[in-house]
């Protein structure tokens, strides 16, 4: 069977086992990636579903093209949710009967039966933890960036206090975030391509450590500092994702033809990242200095108050 036919058939098998299923497009990529990873190394179907790692995990241009084809044929349809997200659902059965090995189809169906379409996060996290080519990736994306983004979302600007969130047992802790970012630094990829990135990442880690101190101590600036640290963390991930797909472990050989383009895109992304990290660190230094001055002023007021009370006592 031709590559598009194999992939289209496997996409259909996702819905064959659960006809009422509605999934975001990224979930289809991950289901087929996990199916591919489950197959034996010598299974010929593996070569027909090539992947590389990118912003949202494993991604396949072949899968993307097959989704577009199935939509054009009316087999899949897009549905917008009340929150503005788009989900793919089965619109009609395909007219053809593809001859993909039933064992491969069974692998896809088993994976689909095991996921919760209303909460795909555990499934995605397992892929990062079990299948990501480098230990840095689940540490940074799952253990640092995702909890940090949740932190910002749950404590928007205008809260009377942000650092009380540290003591919330069901929420990510600032102390844990700080520990994880140091763990990430220890797991940086030691490849020449990432030499400059690693230096800039260490610079960010230094600034993030100071930022977490400010968040703990200065309620007035806590939200602004946390938001800036999280935004810079996301910029770091976007640049990293453009680079990791270039490495041999980050892509299947099918995509070797794109390496020159990818390296050019990574170099541009890294050049854009450097001033963002430096701007973040500059903001942290200025905030730390302001916080120190405020502490000195408050201490001076307490000393003066104490002297006045002593004078009139």
Wavefront OBJ file of the C-alpha trace (Angstrom):
o trace
v 0.000 0.000 0.000
v 1.085 3.552 -0.666
v 2.073 5.700 2.276
v -0.991 8.036 2.173
v -3.347 5.044 2.051
v -1.729 3.402 5.072
v -1.828 6.552 7.174
v -5.385 7.445 6.135
v -6.525 3.937 7.012
v -4.919 4.101 10.462
v -6.531 7.479 11.120
v -9.882 5.948 10.238
v -9.187 3.058 12.652
v -8.968 5.617 15.458
v -12.630 6.416 14.866
v -13.640 2.890 13.908
v -13.220 1.696 17.491
v -14.953 4.777 18.965
v -17.225 6.326 16.289
v -18.383 9.207 18.492
v -14.839 10.289 19.288
v -13.906 13.952 18.854
v -10.215 14.799 19.011
v -7.907 17.755 18.476
v -5.627 17.275 15.504
v -2.543 17.021 17.725
v -4.070 13.964 19.444
v -4.217 12.086 16.134
v -0.512 12.746 15.620
v 0.279 11.407 19.072
v -1.913 8.314 18.775
v -0.229 7.306 15.538
v 3.194 8.131 16.976
v 2.545 5.874 19.939
v 1.290 3.131 17.619
v 4.446 3.438 15.539
v 6.643 3.317 18.631
v 4.803 0.170 19.778
v 5.412 -1.728 16.545
v 8.503 -3.936 16.147
v 11.544 -2.203 14.631
v 11.270 -4.274 11.457
v 7.579 -3.604 10.837
v 7.316 -1.949 7.377
v 4.477 0.309 8.554
v 6.935 2.243 10.727
v 8.591 3.760 7.654
v 5.246 4.969 6.355
v 4.572 7.135 9.437
v 7.688 9.322 9.838
v 7.794 11.782 12.739
v 9.944 14.524 14.181
v 9.775 16.265 17.548
v 8.506 19.832 17.568
v 6.626 22.383 19.676
v 3.831 20.072 20.810
v 5.713 16.798 20.764
v 5.915 14.266 17.906
v 4.632 15.643 14.611
v 4.252 14.065 11.168
v 3.811 15.965 7.932
v 2.462 12.751 6.423
v -0.221 12.504 9.105
v -1.063 16.189 8.635
v -1.479 15.704 4.894
v -3.648 12.616 5.411
v -5.919 14.513 7.802
v -6.373 17.223 5.176
v -7.196 14.568 2.556
v -9.774 12.882 4.797
v -11.392 16.244 5.470
v -11.506 17.042 1.753
v -13.203 13.685 1.091
v -15.759 14.364 3.797
v -14.623 11.405 5.907
v -13.528 13.695 8.740
v -15.226 16.934 9.731
v -14.102 19.806 11.915
v -16.257 20.927 14.834
v -15.729 24.097 16.864
v -16.333 23.873 20.601
v -17.870 26.555 22.808
v -14.354 27.520 23.908
v -13.152 28.119 20.354
v -11.182 24.893 19.983
v -11.478 22.689 16.907
v -12.046 18.933 17.091
v -12.050 16.309 14.363
v -14.886 13.814 14.213
v -15.894 10.992 11.878
v -18.335 12.245 9.267
v -18.736 9.128 7.136
v -17.020 5.805 6.541
v -14.465 5.615 3.741
v -15.597 3.897 0.545
v -12.416 1.817 0.254
v -11.229 -1.119 2.312
v -7.488 -0.778 2.904
v -5.350 -3.855 3.396
v -3.261 -2.775 6.377
v -2.114 -5.632 8.579
v -4.786 -6.264 11.203
v -2.109 -6.425 13.892
v -1.179 -2.807 13.187
v -4.819 -1.722 13.257
v -5.242 -3.568 16.550
v -2.347 -1.603 18.069
v -4.018 1.687 17.098
v -7.364 0.576 18.489
v -5.838 -0.574 21.764
v -4.225 2.822 22.257
v -7.498 4.599 21.486
v -9.404 2.479 24.002
v -6.922 3.499 26.691
v -7.191 7.284 26.334
v -9.629 9.708 27.882
v -10.654 12.160 25.118
v -11.748 14.677 27.748
v -8.365 14.601 29.463
v -5.539 13.833 27.057
v -2.852 15.315 29.291
v -1.853 12.004 30.986
v -1.503 10.326 27.572
v 0.640 13.162 26.224
v 2.770 13.216 29.365
v 3.454 9.492 29.072
v 4.688 9.998 25.522
v 7.104 12.697 26.681
v 8.361 10.625 29.603
v 8.696 7.319 27.748
v 9.482 8.328 24.170
v 11.143 11.773 24.103
v 14.692 11.399 22.758
v 16.289 13.533 25.502
v 15.685 13.719 29.261
v 15.632 17.523 29.123
v 12.352 17.467 27.217
v 9.915 15.942 29.760
v 11.657 17.763 32.603
v 11.297 21.154 30.965
v 7.983 20.782 29.120
v 6.029 18.645 31.617
v 7.615 19.343 35.001
v 8.553 23.008 34.593
v 6.810 24.855 31.786
v 3.315 23.347 32.126
v 3.085 23.883 35.934
v 4.503 27.388 35.530
v 1.848 28.290 32.952
v -0.813 26.877 35.259
v 0.589 29.004 38.071
v 0.168 32.166 36.000
v -3.333 31.205 34.872
v -4.597 30.506 38.385
v -3.105 33.671 39.864
v -3.883 36.517 37.419
v -2.900 40.127 37.933
v -4.839 41.882 40.674
v -4.687 39.079 43.216
v -4.098 40.448 46.712
v -1.226 38.024 47.114
v 0.553 35.683 44.771
v 3.015 34.006 47.062
v 0.263 32.405 49.180
v -0.054 30.101 46.214
v 3.210 28.514 47.351
v 1.382 26.902 50.253
v -1.492 25.573 48.145
v -1.053 21.777 48.272
v -2.931 21.126 45.017
v -0.952 23.661 42.987
v 2.612 23.747 41.677
v 4.997 25.050 44.300
v 7.541 27.760 43.614
v 10.163 25.711 45.413
v 9.473 22.758 43.143
v 9.629 24.913 40.022
v 12.994 26.246 41.108
v 14.319 22.754 41.801
v 13.135 21.515 38.417
v 14.775 24.331 36.460
v 18.095 23.381 38.059
v 17.438 19.758 37.114
v 16.787 20.907 33.544
v 20.144 22.659 33.468
v 21.824 19.389 34.439
v 20.052 17.633 31.517
v 21.016 20.042 28.735
v 21.879 18.376 25.421
v 25.634 18.196 24.958
v 25.755 18.636 21.197
v 27.706 21.329 19.291
v 24.438 22.622 17.844
v 23.279 23.528 21.343
v 26.468 25.072 22.752
v 25.153 28.632 22.487
v 21.686 27.618 23.629
v 23.105 25.955 26.747
v 24.992 29.101 27.732
v 21.876 31.232 27.345
v 19.770 28.683 29.207
v 22.159 28.815 32.177
v 21.838 32.589 32.100
v 18.052 32.232 32.254
v 18.305 29.767 35.157
v 20.337 32.314 37.121
v 17.744 34.997 36.485
v 14.864 32.621 37.249
v 16.397 31.807 40.638
v 16.396 35.513 41.511
v 12.873 35.846 40.108
v 11.576 33.116 42.412
v 13.160 34.911 45.383
v 11.303 38.097 44.420
v 8.036 36.184 43.999
v 8.410 34.783 47.490
v 9.257 38.113 49.111
v 7.623 40.944 47.168
v 3.878 40.720 46.606
v 3.744 44.011 44.720
v 5.981 42.746 41.928
v 5.287 39.007 42.162
v 2.830 38.676 39.298
v 4.806 40.797 36.849
v 8.010 38.906 37.587
v 6.327 35.488 37.379
v 4.675 36.387 34.086
v 7.962 37.607 32.609
v 9.807 34.463 33.738
v 7.114 32.205 32.263
v 6.949 34.097 28.973
v 10.723 33.823 28.578
v 10.532 30.124 29.442
v 8.086 29.620 26.576
v 10.385 31.525 24.192
v 13.177 29.164 25.235
v 11.061 26.096 24.461
v 10.072 27.374 21.012
v 13.717 27.940 20.074
v 14.716 24.568 21.544
v 12.024 22.741 19.565
v 13.359 24.194 16.324
v 16.757 22.777 17.187
v 16.005 19.350 18.647
v 14.320 18.133 15.449
v 17.654 18.634 13.632
v 19.483 16.039 15.725
v 19.482 12.412 14.574
v 17.402 11.350 17.576
v 14.903 14.145 16.935
v 13.654 13.062 13.504
v 13.189 10.093 11.206
v 15.399 9.861 8.117
v 12.433 10.767 5.927
v 13.025 14.393 6.974
v 16.773 14.558 6.239
v 15.915 16.635 3.172
v 14.720 19.418 5.489
v 17.812 19.684 7.702
v 19.343 22.696 5.929
v 16.069 24.624 6.200
v 15.591 23.558 9.816
v 19.063 24.653 10.831
v 18.495 28.048 9.235
v 15.209 28.397 11.163
v 16.880 27.342 14.405
v 19.714 29.860 14.007
v 17.162 32.629 13.465
v 15.097 31.529 16.476
v 18.179 31.388 18.672
v 19.275 34.865 17.551
v 15.831 36.158 18.507
v 15.979 34.357 21.867
v 19.255 35.870 23.120
v 17.981 39.473 23.555
v 14.781 38.157 25.178
v 16.753 36.336 27.875
v 18.998 39.346 28.433
v 16.001 41.646 28.683
v 14.455 39.281 31.235
v 17.610 39.217 33.336
v 17.847 43.003 33.191
v 14.283 43.283 34.472
v 15.074 40.871 37.305
v 18.145 42.879 38.344
v 16.134 46.099 38.348
v 13.322 44.493 40.363
v 15.772 42.984 42.839
v 17.376 46.395 43.309
v 13.982 48.051 43.811
v 12.941 45.393 46.321
v 16.182 45.894 48.254
v 15.631 49.657 48.376
v 12.081 49.137 49.600
v 13.329 46.815 52.327
v 15.877 49.414 53.402
v 13.203 52.129 53.477
v 10.896 49.965 55.579
v 13.740 49.118 57.952
v 14.592 52.829 58.243
v 10.972 53.655 59.085
v 10.929 51.021 61.802
v 14.166 52.344 63.293
v 12.905 55.939 63.222
v 9.583 54.886 64.782
v 11.462 53.069 67.499
v 13.594 56.136 68.250
v 10.563 58.409 68.407
v 8.743 56.055 70.731
v 11.818 55.891 72.915
v 12.160 59.664 73.008
v 8.586 60.238 74.205
v 8.432 57.277 76.607
l 1 2 3 4 5 6 7 8 9 10 11 12 13 14 15 16 17 18 19 20 21 22 23 24 25 26 27 28 29 30 31 32 33 34 35 36 37 38 39 40 41 42 43 44 45 46 47 48 49 50 51 52 53 54 55 56 57 58 59 60 61 62 63 64 65 66 67 68 69 70 71 72 73 74 75 76 77 78 79 80 81 82 83 84 85 86 87 88 89 90 91 92 93 94 95 96 97 98 99 100 101 102 103 104 105 106 107 108 109 110 111 112 113 114 115 116 117 118 119 120 121 122 123 124 125 126 127 128 129 130 131 132 133 134 135 136 137 138 139 140 141 142 143 144 145 146 147 148 149 150 151 152 153 154 155 156 157 158 159 160 161 162 163 164 165 166 167 168 169 170 171 172 173 174 175 176 177 178 179 180 181 182 183 184 185 186 187 188 189 190 191 192 193 194 195 196 197 198 199 200 201 202 203 204 205 206 207 208 209 210 211 212 213 214 215 216 217 218 219 220 221 222 223 224 225 226 227 228 229 230 231 232 233 234 235 236 237 238 239 240 241 242 243 244 245 246 247 248 249 250 251 252 253 254 255 256 257 258 259 260 261 262 263 264 265 266 267 268 269 270 271 272 273 274 275 276 277 278 279 280 281 282 283 284 285 286 287 288 289 290 291 292 293 294 295 296 297 298 299 300 301 302 303 304 305 306 307 308 309 310 311 312 313
